[in-house]
Amino acid sequence: MSFKSWFQSLSGATQAAVVAAIVAGCATVVAALVTGLLAILNTVITDSKNSPSASPTKSTLRPGCTAKLRITSPAAGTKISGPAGVLVVGQACRLVNQDGWLFDYDYNDHYYHEDYSQHPGPIVLKNGKWTFLDQPIGSKGDQGVPYSITLVLANQQCNSALLSIKPVGGDYRVAKLPTGCEIVDSRNVYSTWH
């Protein structure tokens, strides 16, 4: 018996029920297909928004992350007490095999004087907010003398060169930054010693 013969042998009410069941089954299959296609489309759109575009720098930055390293405080032109120094605050993001070094550039002797706490070395070692108490800045007798707090992004070559600096009178300084060192930010402050 073929489907057509079988279907014709049914009463009118049963035929209507069979047609309704077939339509409902087809509608369920179509709804499942549409739902699946919409889910795939949504995933593709979401992934394309999160994937690198023609300008990956903009798409990979999180809010507030406009540069790999930056100084957020003090403001340029801040007047400071040389012996007390100043709290330097900054932000680091997307550092990969790179560190941040801090120097006080002396406009009189033309040297970058390395800032460090207990041992010479980089100040910024990881991504996120960083702080460093830069003290002292300048020399006895300074009266409003400008110094540049200078932030340097260092690759491995730069790190090695800076770590090999020998102190001169207890001061780690360089007249020229080594290869692989990049000045990424600076702030002029005015030092007075009382």
C-alpha positions, 0 to 999 in steps of 0.5 A: 500500500502506497502512502497515497492509498493509505492516506485516502483510506483515512477519514476526513478528520484523521487526514486533517490530523495527519496533515497538521502533524506533518506541518507541525513537524516541518515547522519544528525542523525549520525553526530548529534550522533557523535557530541554528543558523542565527546562532552561527551568524551571531558567533561569526559577528561577535568573533569579527568584532573581537578579531584584529582589524586593519588597525589592530592597535585600536582593537586590542587596546582596553579603555585607558590603555593608549600606550605601552608605557605612560606617566599619569602623574606628576603633571608637567611643570610641577614644583617639587622639593628636591630632597623629598622628590615626587611620587611618579605614577604610571600605566603599563599595558601590552608589555611583552619582553619589555620593561620600563626604566625611569631616569631624571634627565639633568639639563645642566650635565646632559646625563640621564640619571637612573632612578631605582630603589634598592638595586639598579634596574627597571621600575616597571616589570608588568602590566597595570598601574605602577608607582615609584617614589623618585627621590631625591631629584636635583642637587643642593643649591637648586632653586627651581631648576628643571629636570625631566622625569623620563620614562624609557621602554626597554627591549632585551638589548636595552635592558642588558646594556642598562644593567651593565652600566657602572656607577660613577661616584655612586650614580648610574648615568648615561649621556646617551640611551643605548640601542633598543631604548625608547623614550616614551614619556617625560615630565619636567619638574622644577626642583628646589633644595632648601 
